[in-house]
Amino acid sequence: MTTKTEKPLKRKTLCPSITPKNNEPVPEIENVVIPDKLILDSGKFNMFDELLPKLKEEGHRVLVFSQFTMMLDVIEKYLEIRGYTYCRLDGSTAVNERQEMIDDYNTNKEIFLFLLSTKAGGMGINLTAADTAIIHDIDFNPYNDKQAEDRCHRMGQTKPVTIYKFISKGSIEEGMLMIANEKLKLEQEIHSSRDDQNKEHKSMIKLLQMALGTDEKTAEILMTPSPKKHDSSLKNKKRAENAENEEDDF
């Protein structure tokens, strides 16, 4: 699927009320008045209305991620309508303002929610004051979402962290989620295979130590194949093959 096809499909899953029809240009969000009824036209905003009041009442603090600045604008309008206190950080946020904003959120419990773009807010940021992350729209690359989720999972976090991913039923996002899960599953299988190999190697080292009564370092050296012997055997094999070829020529 091309990017040109993907973006309109993604946009339609995010907020149908701002999706242009018949290839009309996308309006600037500043020029669009979005009443409550239109905001709630999206299932994802229905989920916000169901989830956020409960999280706030229970004392949780929330990070909300979206890939699109246009979507961040819409969510920001929604937060203003609902009267939630929030910060916002995206690619346009000045570098010298970012740390100040992060520190403010981490120390001021009155700020309920931090609104971030997935990429700008997904790297090198510590937001352990939050214990809940909401991925409003998933990325085709699951590692971008994992980076975003890890903003809560940092050193200093003392609470269990909950991650919500909003997926529109019957949309492109269902396929994206399936592909993302397959990628993560494959990575886990590769790591698991490497772990098994490492465990087997360590087990052999211990057996060698016990059999020879030697230390771990010596056993490790004995377990490591000699590159010189390996090279020598290859050279001998090559000579034998050359000799056979010469005999065939005769």
C-alpha positions in Angstrom: 0.0 0.0 0.0 1.4 3.4 -1.0 1.8 6.3 1.4 -0.7 8.3 -0.8 -3.3 5.6 -0.1 -2.4 5.1 3.5 -2.7 8.7 4.7 -6.3 9.3 3.6 -7.3 5.9 5.1 -5.5 6.7 8.3 -7.1 10.1 8.5 -10.6 8.7 8.1 -10.0 6.4 11.1 -8.8 9.3 13.3 -11.7 11.8 13.1 -14.3 11.4 10.3 -15.7 14.8 10.8 -12.6 16.5 9.4 -12.0 14.1 6.6 -12.5 16.0 3.3 -14.7 14.5 0.6 -14.1 14.3 -3.2 -10.4 15.1 -2.9 -11.1 18.5 -1.3 -8.1 20.1 0.4 -7.7 19.5 4.1 -8.8 22.6 6.0 -6.5 24.3 8.5 -7.6 23.2 12.0 -7.4 26.8 13.2 -10.2 27.7 10.8 -12.5 24.8 11.8 -15.0 25.0 14.6 -15.6 21.6 16.0 -18.6 21.2 18.2 -18.9 18.5 20.8 -21.2 16.4 18.5 -18.7 16.3 15.7 -15.8 15.5 18.0 -17.8 12.5 19.3 -18.5 11.4 15.8 -15.2 9.4 16.1 -15.2 6.2 18.1 -11.8 7.1 19.5 -13.2 10.3 21.1 -16.1 8.2 22.5 -13.3 6.2 24.2 -11.7 9.3 25.5 -15.0 10.4 27.0 -15.4 6.9 28.6 -11.8 6.5 29.8 -10.4 9.9 30.8 -12.9 10.8 33.5 -12.4 7.4 35.2 -8.6 7.8 35.0 -8.7 11.3 36.5 -11.0 10.2 39.3 -8.7 7.4 40.2 -5.6 9.7 40.3 -3.9 8.5 37.2 -1.9 10.8 34.9 -1.9 10.2 31.2 0.3 10.5 28.1 -1.5 10.7 24.8 0.4 10.0 21.5 -0.5 10.7 17.9 1.6 10.7 14.8 -0.2 13.7 13.2 0.0 17.3 14.3 -3.5 17.8 12.7 -4.8 15.1 15.1 -3.0 16.7 18.0 -4.8 19.9 17.2 -8.2 18.1 17.3 -7.4 16.3 20.6 -6.2 19.7 22.0 -9.6 21.2 21.1 -11.3 18.3 22.8 -9.3 18.7 26.0 -10.1 22.4 26.1 -13.8 21.6 25.7 -13.7 19.0 28.5 -11.6 21.3 30.7 -8.6 19.0 31.2 -5.3 20.5 32.2 -2.5 19.5 29.7 0.9 20.1 28.1 1.7 19.6 24.5 5.0 18.7 22.8 5.5 18.1 19.1 8.2 18.6 16.5 7.6 22.4 16.4 8.2 22.8 20.2 11.5 24.7 20.7 14.3 22.6 22.1 14.9 25.0 25.0 11.2 24.7 26.0 11.0 20.9 26.0 12.8 20.1 29.2 11.1 22.9 31.1 7.7 21.5 29.9 8.8 17.9 31.0 10.0 19.1 34.4 6.7 21.0 34.9 4.6 17.9 34.1 6.7 15.7 36.3 6.5 18.0 39.3 3.0 19.5 39.0 0.3 17.0 39.8 -2.4 19.4 38.6 -1.4 18.7 35.0 -3.5 15.7 34.2 -2.4 14.9 30.6 0.6 15.3 28.3 -0.1 15.4 24.6 2.8 14.3 22.4 3.7 13.5 18.8 4.8 9.9 18.6 8.3 10.7 17.2 9.1 13.9 18.9 7.9 12.6 22.3 9.2 9.1 21.8 12.9 9.5 22.3 15.0 10.5 25.3 12.2 11.8 27.4 11.4 10.8 31.0 7.8 11.1 32.0 7.5 8.8 35.0 4.9 11.1 36.6 2.5 9.4 34.2 1.3 5.8 34.7 -0.9 5.5 31.7 -0.1 5.9 28.0 -2.7 6.1 25.2 -1.6 5.5 21.6 -4.3 7.3 19.7 -3.1 6.1 16.3 -0.6 3.3 15.9 2.5 3.5 13.7 3.3 1.1 10.9 6.7 0.7 12.7 5.8 -0.9 16.1 9.2 0.2 17.5 8.1 3.9 17.3 5.1 3.1 19.5 7.2 1.0 21.9 9.6 4.0 22.2 6.6 6.2 23.1 5.3 3.7 25.6 8.7 3.6 27.3 8.3 7.2 28.3 6.4 5.9 31.4 8.6 2.8 31.8 11.7 4.7 33.0 13.9 4.5 36.0 12.1 6.1 38.9 8.7 4.7 38.0 7.0 3.3 41.1 3.6 2.4 39.8 2.3 -0.2 37.4 2.0 1.2 33.8 -1.0 0.7 31.6 -0.9 1.1 27.8 -4.0 1.6 25.7 -4.0 1.4 21.9 -7.0 2.8 20.1 -7.9 0.7 17.0 -10.8 1.5 14.7 -12.7 -1.7 13.9 -12.8 -2.6 10.2 -10.2 0.0 9.3 -6.6 -0.1 8.0 -5.5 0.0 11.6 -6.5 -3.6 12.2 -4.1 -4.8 9.5 -1.4 -2.5 10.8 -1.8 -4.0 14.3 -1.6 -7.5 13.0 1.6 -6.8 11.0 3.1 -5.0 14.0 2.4 -7.9 16.3 4.0 -10.3 13.8 7.1 -8.1 13.7 7.4 -8.1 17.5 6.7 -11.8 17.8 9.5 -12.5 15.3 11.9 -10.3 17.2 11.0 -12.2 20.4 11.6 -15.5 18.8 15.1 -14.4 17.5 16.0 -13.2 21.0 14.7 -16.4 22.6 16.8 -18.5 20.2 19.9 -16.5 21.1 19.2 -16.9 24.8 18.9 -20.7 24.3 22.2 -20.8 22.5 23.9 -18.7 25.3 22.4 -21.0 28.0 23.7 -24.1 26.1 27.2 -22.5 25.8 27.3 -21.7 29.5 26.2 -25.2 30.4 29.0 -26.7 28.3 31.6 -24.4 30.0 30.4 -25.6 33.4 30.7 -29.3 32.4 34.2 -28.7 31.0 35.2 -27.0 34.3 34.0 -29.9 36.3 35.5 -32.5 34.0 39.0 -30.9 33.8 39.0 -29.2 37.2 39.8 -25.9 35.6 38.5 -22.3 36.0 35.9 -20.7 33.8 38.3 -18.6 31.8 40.4 -21.6 30.8 37.2 -23.6 29.9 36.0 -20.7 27.8 39.4 -20.7 25.9 39.1 -24.4 25.3 35.6 -24.1 24.0 36.6 -21.4 21.5 37.6 -22.9 18.1 41.1 -21.9 17.0 40.9 -19.7 13.8 44.4 -21.0 12.7 43.3 -24.6 12.7 40.2 -23.7 10.9 42.1 -21.8 8.2 44.6 -24.6 7.9 41.8 -27.2 7.4 40.3 -25.0 4.7 43.6 -24.6 2.9 44.2 -28.4 3.0 40.7 -29.0 1.6 41.4 -26.5 -1.2 44.7 -28.2 -2.1 43.0 -31.6 -2.2 40.3 -30.2 -4.5 42.9 -28.6 -6.8 44.8 -31.9 -7.0 41.6 -33.7 -7.9 40.9 -31.1 -10.6 44.4 -31.6 -12.1 43.8 -35.4 -12.2 40.5 -34.8 -14.0 42.2 -32.6 -16.6 44.6 -35.5 -17.4 
